[in-house]
Amino acid sequence: MKFLRNLLAAILGTLIALGIVVMLFVIIAAVAGSSEEPIKVKDNSVLEISFDQPLKDYGGKYEFTDIDYKFEEYNGLNNVLLAINEAASDDKIKGISIHNSFLNTGSANTRTLRDALAKFKESGKFVYAYGDIFVQKDYYLASVADSIFLNPTGNLDFRGLSSEVLYLKELQENSGIKMEVIRHGKYKSAVEPYLNNEMSAENREQITELLESVWGTYLKDISESRNIEVNQLDTFADELAARTPEMALKNRFVDKLSYIDEYEDLLRKELEIDKDKEINKINILDYAEYASKKIKTAGKDRIAVIYAQGEIGYGKGNDNYIGQETMFKSLRDAREDDKVKAIVMRINSPGGMALTSDIIWREIEVTKKVKPVIVSMGNLAASGGYYMAVAGDKIFAEPSTITGSIGVFATIPNVSELADRWGINAEQVNTNENSTVYSVFEKENDNFKKYAKEGIEDFYQTFLKRVSEGRDMEMAAVDSVAQGRVWTGIQAKERGLVDEIGGLEEAVAYAAESNGVKEYSVKNYPVYETSIEELLQNFSGLGFVNSKEELLKEELGEEMYMILQQMKSLTAKEGLQARMPFEMNIK
């Protein structure tokens, strides 16, 4: 019997080992397959703006540490902007077609993309837009087009912006699972849902002003492109005056109601080809790869762009979260490269771990003693993201960038009430008075509260000092715009928190011009290190197996899944958090 058990175990172990080997071959083949033949652009082509994945600031460069292989992703905003700029002078590209795609990126990046398309139009080439459904962000992007076409039975959403915040105090009371909260800042409302059952006046005030600022940017840009007065657009939003295709046409939101075949006939006419001929289309992400590989290095000088995108954690970091190790290496490589004349830090982050924010701030301070550091803010540069930014010599923000949020908080899960209900009693044995810092099974004690509050207050004062020194403001002036409050880029400039309104391209151009650099190329950082082992750890199936996240979404529904993720995210955070004051999804 023992022999049979050992035999079965050996067979099972062999099968598992073979499975791992097969997966390794699949992964290596997939990686090697990425070096397929180069993308080709046909003559008389249309560049199609359509995204089937979230648009990050930076696609990323990757390097395997256990095999000799490097590769680059060309699906970042940086590549897309380069591609649109290149298309303007590419004789093979005759125009651009924007096809609705439920654009998954923030308002600031959408405006950057829109500005690039407006600049493309100066080439004299056409820009058209077509949609079966235009959600507001898609319409905002499409409104830059020469002409907009809507499906005759389609839908155009134009109703103003809204934000929904979920409050969980009663849920905590009913479940016996609660979050202990310590914070500084009356606007630091990331933790408000755990303390209240309804929105505070301060939180409502800041969200309202933030939404109105972003909405004002939308209205101004759409007004200029569609030749409709801002006040009229605002009234149209109140009246839902684009709720049917006919109303959208009547009120000049679109130029024509057309089916896709009719729209494509228009493209054929622009291309001067017969109706039975196929249109040569190339997707923006394919063209981005083509353009990025085609662009030749201009001059010997470089402007380094270092991308810090995602929440701020601790450790290595990757393309989804910011860690000090990757940032250290990128800053060090850029400042030690003699060809690099200036550095642009592109920050797109809601903040995160306070300690890491300070560590990276320090490295930027060290770097700017050697070379100028210009900061460019993306969709978000809030709290810990703003903490890093104040180390820069100059700060650029988009009108719709969400920034500020100068404040600190800590959240600690507590299940003492649930433990009482279930008859669980936790006993501690200590050598010293404060050996048990905190137990989730016990109500928080006064000592813990006192020391935690000291830590919060201490870091808040450090935060104020960093901003005061970086922005050349009095501490009291910083405190008056701090308290955890968020601002748009426009509001932040009015309050001295940023220097200029502009995007990444403007920041790079300033970094070059202010340092006497005329001919240069951009060198992107970081290079993310990965390995086959890391890929295997993240391996969730062979395409037909749903990931854990997908299964949870299917079972719980989108809304409940989001609540679960918010609670999971906060309970996973260790140490003080310099983070955006609330989870906000602008709709």
Helices and strands as residue ranges (DSSP letters): H 2-33, E 45-49, E 61-64, E 70-72, H 77-89, E 93-99, H 107-121, E 126-134, H 136-142, E 147-156, H 169-175, E 178-184, G 189-191, H 192-195, H 201-226, H 230-239, H 245-250, E 256-257, H 260-271, E 280-283, H 284-294, E 301-309, E 311-312, E 321-322, H 324-336, E 340-349, E 351-353, H 354-368, E 373-382, H 384-389, E 394-397, E 402-404, E 408-414, H 416-422, H 446-471, H 475-480, E 486-488, H 489-494, E 500-501, H 504-513, E 520-525, E 527-530, H 532-537, H 548-556, H 558-572, E 577-579
